Amino acid sequence: MTYDYDVLIVGGGLVGGSLALALAKTSLRIAVIESIPAETRLASSAGDRALALAWGSSLILDQIGIWQEVVKKAAPIRHIHVSDRSHFGKLRMDAEREGVPALGYVATARSLEEAVAEKLSLSPVTMICPANVVGLKASEDAVHVSLREGTESTNLTARLLVAADGGNSTTRKLLEIGQTVRDYRQTAIVTEVNTSKSSDFTAYERFTPVGPLAFLPIAKRRYSVVWTQQTDDAADLMGISETEFVRQLQSAFGYWLGKLSLASRWQGFPLKLIRAERMTDQRVVLVGNAMHQLHPVAGQGLNLGLRDIGLLADMLISRLDFGEDIGERRFLERYAQARQEDLNRVIGFTDSTVRIFSTEFFPMAWGRNLGLLALDRFPPGKRLLARYAMGLGDRIPRFG
Ligand SMILES: Cc1cc2nc3c(=O)[nH]c(=O)nc-3n(C[C@H](O)[C@H](O)[C@H](O)COP(=O)(O)OP(=O)(O)OC[C@H]3O[C@@H](n4cnc5c(N)ncnc54)[C@H](O)[C@@H]3O)c2cc1C
């Protein structure tokens, strides 16, 4: 049978775009179907959110050829400081002690999206945009996709379809793949602040009674803030004055970085844990947020998505070398099995962190503080945690 493409990627966000780049040098004919034009996506205020990239993610972005560009606008995380407000527990991690120049990096979503879009525009990958997937049918030997491009309808075939269309994945719905959803009833308030004290590039994670508060370094005197609040409280915060917002933020965070002043208007992102019940279907694989949407407390969503596509690219390229079918069922199942452990660990860790640290119930608060303290004084445990935080828990996929 003849195919229009070998691989169709639905969703040209950070995960779908990165997969296209990871495969761009192969003989595979690849198309990315994206519903929103690049200029609209790049202009969106959601691009302001800062993303903590694990060290392992920087190695993946290097292989797809964008790290040199991204790192120019990124800040290193040299230390991580975890604390529980009004309690004794603290945990510190240090890049030097781990033998790496940085535990991770902080970059805005926009700078990453720009680097992906620029590199894609120079690659042989076909961008079908703006277009929406409206129908999907897979058979033993091909996947058939119906697209709507404005008023036009098109049908395409491929050997493999990769769903990278985000937390609200149309592909997942069209395939009737179930999902488990945990609505945390929390909203992440995201903003940037200037600090009166100069930073040594420490990332702070502070657990407060209303929810976790993360400060990520973006420059010597500038931090990105992700402040998780109960949705009702967040709605109140959205309406207050700048002076009152800064007062409340300063009171929740303290004076680790001196006096804070606001550098950008705050915006809210509702938080849910969504996990698809299956990672594969006939000739289809789900990656990134289409497979797993996480609470940003541990900064792991994109990191996990990059590891999805890193391994998928690695396995697809090996398979291509042997001239074997890239959409075959057992092959896709092997991929899903290989991703399972990392997914379970990161999703489980993120979900328990949100639940354990969102309570002031005395035994829980006491227990978590003892946990932090014990971990801080137990080098092997801390080392393991640091490796996971750096995204080095698993083998780094090689496809570049
Ligand atoms: C406040 C906040 C802070 C975060 N902090 C971190 C962090 O520090 N570290 C980290 O690793 N992660 C973090 N994340 C998570 C990270 O942003 C996401 O995991 C990541 O952006 C998901 O990328 P994606 O490409 O899978 O999905 P998306 O970015 O949602 O992209 C999906 C794409 O598919 C397109 N699309 C949707 N439907 C269709 C369709 N039917 N047809 C065609 N195209 C379609 C969309 O237009 C979009 O471009 C954070 C998230 C939030 C909200």
PDBQT file of the ligand as one rigid body, heavy atoms in Angstrom, charges set to zero:
ROOT
HETATM    1  C1  LIG A 501       1.937  26.663  35.094  1.00  0.00    +0.000 C 
HETATM    2  C2  LIG A 501       2.685  25.530  34.481  1.00  0.00    +0.000 A 
HETATM    3  C3  LIG A 501       4.023  25.320  34.799  1.00  0.00    +0.000 A 
HETATM    4  C4  LIG A 501       4.721  24.246  34.253  1.00  0.00    +0.000 A 
HETATM    5  N1  LIG A 501       6.018  24.043  34.608  1.00  0.00    +0.000 NA
HETATM    6  C5  LIG A 501       6.707  23.008  34.095  1.00  0.00    +0.000 A 
HETATM    7  C6  LIG A 501       8.084  22.814  34.401  1.00  0.00    +0.000 A 
HETATM    8  O1  LIG A 501       8.675  23.579  35.163  1.00  0.00    +0.000 OA
HETATM    9  N2  LIG A 501       8.734  21.751  33.841  1.00  0.00    +0.000 N 
HETATM   10  C7  LIG A 501       8.109  20.857  33.001  1.00  0.00    +0.000 A 
HETATM   11  O2  LIG A 501       8.738  19.897  32.535  1.00  0.00    +0.000 OA
HETATM   12  N3  LIG A 501       6.796  21.029  32.677  1.00  0.00    +0.000 NA
HETATM   13  C8  LIG A 501       6.095  22.067  33.191  1.00  0.00    +0.000 A 
HETATM   14  N4  LIG A 501       4.787  22.263  32.826  1.00  0.00    +0.000 N 
HETATM   15  C9  LIG A 501       4.140  21.310  31.900  1.00  0.00    +0.000 C 
HETATM   16  C10 LIG A 501       4.457  21.609  30.421  1.00  0.00    +0.000 C 
HETATM   17  O3  LIG A 501       4.133  22.947  30.096  1.00  0.00    +0.000 OA
HETATM   18  C11 LIG A 501       3.660  20.645  29.536  1.00  0.00    +0.000 C 
HETATM   19  O4  LIG A 501       3.843  19.332  30.004  1.00  0.00    +0.000 OA
HETATM   20  C12 LIG A 501       4.093  20.693  28.081  1.00  0.00    +0.000 C 
HETATM   21  O5  LIG A 501       4.048  22.006  27.575  1.00  0.00    +0.000 OA
HETATM   22  C13 LIG A 501       3.172  19.798  27.252  1.00  0.00    +0.000 C 
HETATM   23  O6  LIG A 501       3.539  19.849  25.908  1.00  0.00    +0.000 OA
HETATM   24  P1  LIG A 501       2.691  19.050  24.801  1.00  0.00    +0.000 P 
HETATM   25  O7  LIG A 501       3.384  19.389  23.503  1.00  0.00    +0.000 OA
HETATM   26  O8  LIG A 501       2.540  17.626  25.207  1.00  0.00    +0.000 OA
HETATM   27  O9  LIG A 501       1.229  19.667  24.861  1.00  0.00    +0.000 OA
HETATM   28  P2  LIG A 501       0.712  21.121  24.455  1.00  0.00    +0.000 P 
HETATM   29  O10 LIG A 501       1.717  22.145  24.815  1.00  0.00    +0.000 OA
HETATM   30  O11 LIG A 501      -0.666  21.246  25.017  1.00  0.00    +0.000 OA
HETATM   31  O12 LIG A 501       0.630  21.064  22.860  1.00  0.00    +0.000 OA
HETATM   32  C14 LIG A 501      -0.410  20.422  22.173  1.00  0.00    +0.000 C 
HETATM   33  C15 LIG A 501      -0.504  21.003  20.773  1.00  0.00    +0.000 C 
HETATM   34  O13 LIG A 501      -1.507  20.289  20.039  1.00  0.00    +0.000 OA
HETATM   35  C16 LIG A 501      -2.312  21.203  19.315  1.00  0.00    +0.000 C 
HETATM   36  N5  LIG A 501      -3.633  20.558  19.107  1.00  0.00    +0.000 N 
HETATM   37  C17 LIG A 501      -4.584  20.302  20.037  1.00  0.00    +0.000 A 
HETATM   38  N6  LIG A 501      -5.627  19.663  19.474  1.00  0.00    +0.000 NA
HETATM   39  C18 LIG A 501      -5.350  19.516  18.164  1.00  0.00    +0.000 A 
HETATM   40  C19 LIG A 501      -6.037  18.933  17.052  1.00  0.00    +0.000 A 
HETATM   41  N7  LIG A 501      -7.242  18.378  17.174  1.00  0.00    +0.000 N 
HETATM   42  N8  LIG A 501      -5.457  18.955  15.829  1.00  0.00    +0.000 NA
HETATM   43  C20 LIG A 501      -4.216  19.506  15.664  1.00  0.00    +0.000 A 
HETATM   44  N9  LIG A 501      -3.523  20.077  16.688  1.00  0.00    +0.000 NA
HETATM   45  C21 LIG A 501      -4.070  20.066  17.919  1.00  0.00    +0.000 A 
HETATM   46  C22 LIG A 501      -2.362  22.438  20.213  1.00  0.00    +0.000 C 
HETATM   47  O14 LIG A 501      -2.676  23.608  19.488  1.00  0.00    +0.000 OA
HETATM   48  C23 LIG A 501      -0.930  22.478  20.779  1.00  0.00    +0.000 C 
HETATM   49  O15 LIG A 501      -0.040  23.212  19.975  1.00  0.00    +0.000 OA
HETATM   50  C24 LIG A 501       4.060  23.344  33.368  1.00  0.00    +0.000 A 
HETATM   51  C25 LIG A 501       2.716  23.564  33.024  1.00  0.00    +0.000 A 
HETATM   52  C26 LIG A 501       2.038  24.639  33.573  1.00  0.00    +0.000 A 
HETATM   53  C27 LIG A 501       0.591  24.850  33.211  1.00  0.00    +0.000 C 
ENDROOT
TORSDOF 0
